[in-house]
């Protein structure tokens, strides 16, 4: 049963429930107290010990119902089975005597699986499928292409080869019993197929999700299909959570600093050097600030959507984040992103400045006139855009002044490097004043770029 609980925890993680080792231990201790007799109590026990949110409770409840339900063995459906039922009710005594007596005699000469199917013992069949599934390591299934493989393994473990031999032998000696065994084999295949499909739902979701996320991570953000937008937003939230977990904890540990041995010894001289009082080296750390300037013109609006969502999900790591959006002119969008959902925020931002023709020079001038004083020597300025200014004045001089006032200036360009400098692209001119210039066309590149930026504050 412990192995079954471990498999359930793995299935729960695949369903999106975050189950830590400590929580799984707590759940196992609770299960040891309540037992397995009452399924409703067992379900509530898992919900109380493992689920942290309403969404996780729903996911865990569905996972529990699926995990602890067993596919019912399928009934025989042939005309022979109907005739047998009539015989047992007294409809044809002669056939009843022939069928039952010969079937009982023949069943002594067949294998265990054939005997089990002829007796139609559902409990025995379900137990045999469960044992064969364990022997075939069904919990290791990950992809839908493995269904046939595990179906064959389970049937082999149950003794299907002996059953085929029994059917061949019975075909000549007792065709009625052979037909019943053939129909029972068809039903058994269906039951095992259902068990394999159930296991795929339980254990394959995490791998399927990982595979889908890996494909999305490497897909160009500007070419994401409308049906994939919500999936990409979910992936961006996962990336933000991963970055917060990676970088927020070290910052909390470093606030106290390291032990100052000399000051500690001097402070405790009156107690013979016993360190009753400790002194710590407190290293001054700049309060990190990020100013993000995002081009939301038609060509890069989708990329800016995901970038702004990621930046504003990092408040635990970066103390001060201010975001601006522009196409022909520039506005601050920090409050919009903070108070509204991503969909509503981007709709409002695009209605104000989106889908216009890019004018980097005029947008930089707006920023210099209104918000240049927000930049300090502790500020990292990030510009996300393709640097295409429609042959208008690029105002690279303003970018130079931004670079001089800030800690560093990072430019993330969603276009490929081969296109930089061609047509109306001003990227080579802007790159002169940037500390870092990187291509950022996919979620993977975006995560790496933001990770490198946040890492400098640790």
C-alpha distance (Angstrom), angle and dihedral (degrees) to the residues before:
residue distance angle dihedral
X1 . . .
X2 3.78 . .
X3 3.79 89.1 .
X4 3.81 89.4 51.5
X5 3.80 89.9 52.6
X6 3.80 91.0 51.0
X7 3.80 89.2 51.7
X8 3.80 89.9 49.1
X9 3.81 91.5 52.2
X10 3.79 89.7 50.8
X11 3.81 90.7 49.7
X12 3.82 89.8 48.8
X13 3.80 91.0 53.7
X14 3.78 89.0 50.8
X15 3.81 88.9 52.9
X16 3.81 89.9 57.6
X17 3.81 100.2 -96.6
X18 3.80 112.3 135.4
X19 3.80 105.0 -133.6
X20 3.80 116.0 178.7
X21 3.83 122.7 -161.9
X22 3.82 89.8 -108.0
X23 3.81 91.6 51.9
X24 3.80 91.7 48.8
X25 3.82 89.4 52.6
X26 3.81 90.5 50.2
X27 3.80 90.1 49.7
X28 3.80 92.3 50.3
X29 3.80 90.9 50.6
X30 3.78 90.6 49.9
X31 3.80 91.5 48.7
X32 3.80 89.5 51.3
X33 3.81 87.7 58.8
X34 3.82 99.7 45.2
X35 3.80 98.7 34.2
X36 3.81 128.6 -154.6
X37 3.78 101.3 -82.9
X38 3.80 97.2 94.3
X39 3.81 109.8 52.2
X40 3.83 93.7 -167.3
X41 3.82 92.1 53.0
X42 3.79 90.5 47.3
X43 3.81 90.7 51.3
X44 3.81 92.4 50.1
X45 3.80 89.8 47.9
X46 3.80 91.4 57.9
X47 3.81 91.9 45.1
X48 3.80 91.5 52.6
X49 3.81 97.0 45.3
X50 3.82 102.0 37.6
X51 3.81 112.2 25.6
X52 3.82 118.5 81.2
X53 3.81 101.8 174.9
X54 3.80 137.8 32.2
X55 3.81 90.4 -106.4
X56 3.79 90.5 53.1
X57 3.81 90.6 48.5
X58 3.78 91.1 54.6
X59 3.80 92.5 45.8
X60 3.80 92.6 46.2
X61 3.81 92.4 47.5
X62 3.81 91.4 52.5
X63 3.80 90.2 46.2
X64 3.82 91.2 50.5
X65 3.81 93.0 50.3
X66 3.80 91.3 49.0
X67 3.80 95.5 43.7
X68 3.80 97.4 49.0
X69 3.80 96.2 42.2
X70 3.79 117.8 92.8
X71 3.82 124.0 -154.2
X72 3.80 108.8 -109.0
X73 3.83 115.3 -118.9
X74 3.78 108.1 -104.9
X75 3.79 119.9 -113.9
X76 3.78 125.1 -119.4
X77 3.78 110.5 -99.1
X78 3.81 104.4 -176.5
X79 3.76 125.8 117.6
X80 3.79 88.2 -114.0
X81 3.83 90.6 62.7
X82 3.79 89.9 50.9
X83 3.76 90.1 50.7
X84 3.81 90.4 49.7
X85 3.79 89.9 52.7
X86 3.79 90.1 52.1
X87 3.78 91.1 48.3
X88 3.79 91.8 52.3
X89 3.81 88.8 53.2
X90 3.81 91.0 54.3
X91 3.79 99.5 -102.9
X92 3.84 95.1 129.7
X93 3.81 115.1 16.7
X94 3.78 94.3 -177.8
X95 3.78 93.0 53.4
X96 3.78 89.7 42.3
X97 3.72 92.2 55.9
X98 3.78 92.8 45.7
X99 3.77 97.0 42.5
X100 3.81 100.2 43.9
X101 3.77 97.3 39.4
X102 3.77 95.5 45.8
X103 3.81 91.5 41.9
X104 3.79 91.2 51.9
X105 3.78 91.8 48.3
X106 3.78 93.9 46.5
X107 3.80 92.6 47.6
X108 3.76 89.2 66.2
X109 3.81 89.6 63.6
X110 3.83 97.5 51.1
X111 3.78 133.2 81.1
X112 3.82 127.6 -91.5
X113 3.81 94.5 -96.4
X114 3.81 92.5 51.8
X115 3.81 90.6 48.3
X116 3.79 90.3 50.2
X117 3.80 92.2 50.6
X118 3.80 93.7 46.2
X119 3.80 91.1 50.8
X120 3.85 90.5 47.8
X121 3.80 91.7 -142.3
X122 3.81 100.8 171.4
X123 3.80 94.3 -170.4
X124 3.79 92.0 52.1
X125 3.81 92.1 46.5
X126 3.82 92.4 49.4
X127 3.80 90.8 47.8
X128 3.80 91.4 49.2
X129 3.82 91.5 50.3
X130 3.82 90.8 48.9
X131 3.81 92.1 49.4
X132 3.80 92.2 46.4
X133 3.81 90.4 48.0
X134 3.79 89.5 54.8
X135 3.78 91.5 47.9
X136 3.82 90.2 49.9
X137 3.87 91.5 48.3
X138 3.80 91.2 -123.6
X139 3.81 90.3 173.7
X140 3.82 87.5 70.3
X141 3.81 92.2 68.0
X142 3.79 111.5 120.8
X143 3.83 110.9 157.9
X144 3.80 133.6 45.5
X145 3.81 88.9 -123.9
X146 3.83 88.1 68.4
X147 3.80 95.2 62.7
X148 3.79 94.3 94.0
X149 3.79 92.1 47.5
X150 3.81 94.4 53.3
X151 3.81 92.1 41.8
X152 3.80 89.2 57.7
X153 3.82 92.8 44.7
X154 3.80 93.4 52.3
X155 3.79 94.1 46.9
X156 3.80 90.5 47.8
X157 3.80 90.3 51.0
X158 3.82 89.6 52.0
X159 3.82 92.0 53.2
X160 3.78 103.5 -103.3
X161 3.79 92.5 158.4
X162 3.82 91.1 61.3
X163 3.81 88.7 46.3
X164 3.82 91.0 55.1
X165 3.79 89.7 50.7
X166 3.79 90.4 50.2
X167 3.81 90.9 51.2
X168 3.81 91.0 50.4
X169 3.82 91.7 49.6
X170 3.79 93.1 46.5
X171 3.80 93.8 49.4
X172 3.80 91.0 74.4
X173 3.82 98.8 33.4
X174 3.82 103.0 37.3
X175 3.82 115.5 4.7
X176 3.81 92.6 -177.9
X177 3.80 93.1 59.2
X178 3.82 90.4 42.5
X179 3.80 90.0 54.3
X180 3.80 91.1 49.3
X181 3.81 90.6 50.7
X182 3.80 91.3 48.4
X183 3.80 91.8 51.9
X184 3.81 90.3 45.5
X185 3.82 89.6 51.5
X186 3.82 89.8 52.9
X187 3.79 90.1 51.4
X188 3.81 91.0 46.5
X189 3.79 91.0 53.4
X190 3.78 89.8 52.4
X191 3.81 92.3 49.6
X192 3.81 92.9 48.8
X193 3.80 90.0 46.1
X194 3.82 89.1 54.7
X195 3.81 90.3 49.4
X196 3.82 90.7 51.4
X197 3.82 91.7 48.4
X198 3.80 89.8 49.5
X199 3.81 91.1 51.1
X200 3.81 90.1 49.3
X201 3.81 89.8 55.1
X202 3.79 90.6 49.4
X203 3.78 102.7 41.8
X204 3.79 103.7 20.1
X205 3.79 99.8 58.7
X206 3.80 95.1 79.5
X207 3.80 93.3 49.5
X208 3.80 91.5 43.6
X209 3.80 89.8 50.1
X210 3.80 91.0 48.8
X211 3.79 91.5 49.4
X212 3.80 92.1 48.5
X213 3.81 91.4 47.2
X214 3.79 91.4 49.2
X215 3.81 90.0 52.8
X216 3.81 90.5 48.0
X217 3.81 92.1 46.4
X218 3.79 90.0 60.2
X219 3.80 97.6 38.4
X220 3.84 118.1 104.1
X221 3.79 106.9 -100.9
X222 3.80 92.5 -142.4
X223 3.82 90.8 58.9
X224 3.79 99.2 48.5
X225 3.80 110.4 134.6
X226 3.82 117.9 -122.4
X227 3.83 91.5 -110.8
X228 3.81 89.4 56.0
X229 3.80 97.1 50.8
X230 3.81 95.4 90.0
X231 3.81 90.7 44.9
X232 3.80 89.3 52.6
X233 3.81 91.5 48.9
X234 3.80 89.1 52.2
X235 3.80 89.2 50.0
X236 3.82 91.3 49.8
X237 3.82 89.5 52.1
X238 3.81 89.3 51.9
X239 3.81 89.6 50.6
X240 3.81 90.5 50.1
X241 3.80 91.7 49.1
X242 3.79 90.5 49.3
X243 3.80 91.7 50.8
X244 3.81 91.5 48.1
X245 3.79 91.7 51.2
X246 3.79 91.2 47.4
X247 3.79 99.3 48.2
X248 3.80 109.6 22.5
X249 3.82 96.8 64.4
X250 3.83 96.2 54.3
X251 3.80 89.6 50.9
X252 3.80 91.1 53.4
X253 3.79 91.4 50.2
X254 3.77 92.9 48.0
X255 3.81 95.8 53.3
X256 3.79 91.0 81.7
X257 3.80 93.8 48.0
X258 3.80 128.6 -152.8
X259 3.80 129.0 -49.0
X260 3.84 113.2 -86.6
X261 3.81 100.8 -143.0
X262 3.82 97.2 -172.4
X263 3.81 95.5 50.2
X264 3.80 90.6 43.4
X265 3.85 92.0 54.3
X266 3.81 93.0 46.5
X267 3.79 92.2 47.5
X268 3.81 91.7 52.6
X269 3.83 98.8 43.0
X270 3.81 90.3 111.7
X271 3.84 89.8 61.7
X272 3.77 96.3 49.7
X273 3.77 94.1 -96.5
X274 3.82 95.1 -56.8
X275 3.83 102.9 145.0
X276 3.80 101.3 -124.4
X277 3.80 89.0 144.6
X278 3.81 122.4 42.3
X279 3.78 130.6 -156.6
X280 3.78 123.3 -155.6
X281 3.77 133.4 -155.4
X282 3.73 105.9 -123.0
X283 3.74 111.6 -159.9
X284 3.76 113.2 -156.8
X285 3.78 110.7 -118.9
X286 3.77 124.2 -165.8
X287 3.76 114.9 -121.8
X288 3.81 102.2 -112.9
X289 3.77 118.4 -124.6
X290 3.77 130.6 -176.0
X291 3.77 127.0 -162.7
X292 3.81 112.4 -170.4
X293 3.81 122.5 -164.4
X294 3.81 110.9 -168.1
X295 3.75 127.8 -169.2
X296 3.82 107.2 -140.1
X297 3.78 98.4 179.2
X298 3.79 116.4 133.5
X299 3.80 96.3 -89.9
X300 3.82 96.6 56.6
X301 3.83 104.9 19.7
X302 3.81 94.0 109.6
X303 3.80 92.4 52.1
X304 3.82 91.3 48.4
X305 3.80 89.6 52.0
X306 3.81 92.2 60.5
X307 3.79 93.7 38.1
X308 3.80 93.9 54.6
X309 3.80 90.6 46.3
X310 3.80 90.6 53.5
X311 3.80 95.7 45.3
X312 3.80 93.3 49.8
X313 3.80 91.0 49.5
X314 3.83 92.1 64.2
X315 3.82 101.1 71.3
X316 3.81 91.3 122.6
X317 3.80 89.6 60.1
X318 3.80 101.9 34.6
X319 3.78 116.2 44.3
X320 3.80 98.2 -156.8
X321 3.81 124.8 31.4
X322 3.79 122.9 171.1
X323 3.78 120.4 -179.1
X324 3.80 130.7 -161.4
X325 3.79 130.8 -174.1
X326 3.78 128.8 -159.6
X327 3.75 147.2 164.3
X328 3.82 108.6 155.2
X329 3.83 93.3 -2.8
X330 3.79 135.5 8.0
X331 3.83 132.8 -113.0
X332 3.81 134.4 172.4
X333 3.80 113.7 -108.5
X334 3.82 101.9 177.2
X335 3.81 95.0 110.9
X336 3.80 92.7 44.7
X337 3.80 91.8 54.8
X338 3.79 93.1 43.8
X339 3.81 97.2 50.4
X340 3.80 103.9 35.9
X341 3.76 138.4 53.6
X342 3.82 117.1 -96.3
X343 3.80 91.6 -104.9
X344 3.81 94.8 49.5
X345 3.81 92.8 41.2
X346 3.79 94.7 52.6
X347 3.80 91.3 44.3
X348 3.80 90.8 55.1
X349 3.81 93.4 42.7
X350 3.79 92.4 50.1
X351 3.80 91.4 47.4
X352 3.81 89.8 55.8
X353 3.80 104.3 39.9
X354 3.79 108.3 -7.8
X355 3.79 133.3 114.7
X356 3.79 94.0 18.3
X357 3.79 128.0 125.4
X358 3.77 112.5 -79.3
X359 3.80 116.0 -105.9
X360 3.78 107.0 174.1
X361 3.79 93.8 172.6
X362 3.81 95.2 55.4
X363 3.83 91.5 42.4
X364 3.79 92.5 51.2
X365 3.81 88.3 48.7
X366 3.82 90.0 53.5
X367 3.78 90.1 51.7
X368 3.80 93.7 47.8
X369 3.78 92.0 49.1
X370 3.84 97.5 47.5
X371 3.79 110.9 20.7
X372 3.80 111.1 18.7
X373 3.82 89.5 110.8
X374 3.83 89.7 64.3
X375 3.80 88.9 72.9
X376 3.80 115.6 89.4
X377 3.81 133.4 168.1
X378 3.85 86.5 -91.4
X379 3.82 94.5 55.8
X380 3.77 125.8 105.4
X381 3.78 110.4 -156.4
X382 3.81 116.4 -154.2
X383 3.78 121.3 -167.5
X384 3.79 117.3 -167.4
X385 3.77 114.6 -168.2
X386 3.79 147.0 98.2
X387 3.85 92.9 -105.9
X388 3.81 91.6 -127.9
X389 3.80 107.2 142.9
X390 3.83 99.2 175.2
X391 3.82 91.3 -111.9
X392 3.81 91.5 -61.1
X393 3.80 124.5 133.6
X394 3.86 104.2 -68.9
X395 3.84 93.1 -157.3
X396 3.78 93.1 -144.3
X397 3.81 87.3 169.8
X398 3.82 90.0 71.4
X399 3.79 90.1 51.0
X400 3.80 88.4 52.4
X401 3.81 91.0 54.3
X402 3.81 90.6 48.0
X403 3.79 88.8 52.9
X404 3.81 91.8 49.8
X405 3.82 93.2 52.1
X406 3.82 98.1 43.3
X407 3.78 134.6 70.5
X408 3.78 88.9 -119.3
X409 3.77 141.2 -22.6
X410 3.81 119.9 -132.3
X411 3.79 123.6 -169.8
X412 3.81 119.8 -162.6
X413 3.79 113.4 -167.2
X414 3.83 119.9 -169.2
X415 3.80 91.8 -159.0
X416 3.78 124.2 89.3
X417 3.80 116.9 -97.5
X418 3.78 91.6 -117.8
X419 3.82 90.1 69.0
X420 3.81 96.6 49.7
X421 3.79 111.1 114.6
X422 3.80 96.0 15.5
X423 3.79 123.6 113.9
X424 3.80 111.3 -14.0
X425 3.82 93.8 -17.8
X426 3.82 112.0 131.8
X427 3.80 94.0 -176.4
X428 3.84 97.2 118.3
X429 3.81 90.7 52.8
X430 3.81 93.7 46.8
X431 3.80 92.5 44.3
X432 3.82 89.4 65.3
X433 3.80 90.8 72.5
X434 3.82 98.5 37.8
X435 3.78 124.7 100.0
X436 3.82 91.3 -153.8
X437 3.79 130.1 16.7
X438 3.79 118.2 -173.6
X439 3.75 139.3 168.6
X440 3.81 108.8 -117.9
X441 3.79 111.0 -179.9
X442 3.82 101.9 132.5
X443 3.79 137.0 46.9
X444 3.80 89.5 -111.2
X445 3.81 91.9 55.5
X446 3.80 90.1 44.5
X447 3.81 91.9 52.4
X448 3.80 92.0 48.6
X449 3.80 92.9 48.5
X450 3.81 94.8 48.7
X451 3.81 90.8 43.3
X452 3.79 90.8 55.4
X453 3.80 90.6 48.9
X454 3.80 94.6 49.6
X455 3.83 92.2 43.9
X456 3.80 91.2 65.2
X457 3.82 89.3 66.4
X458 3.82 94.2 58.5
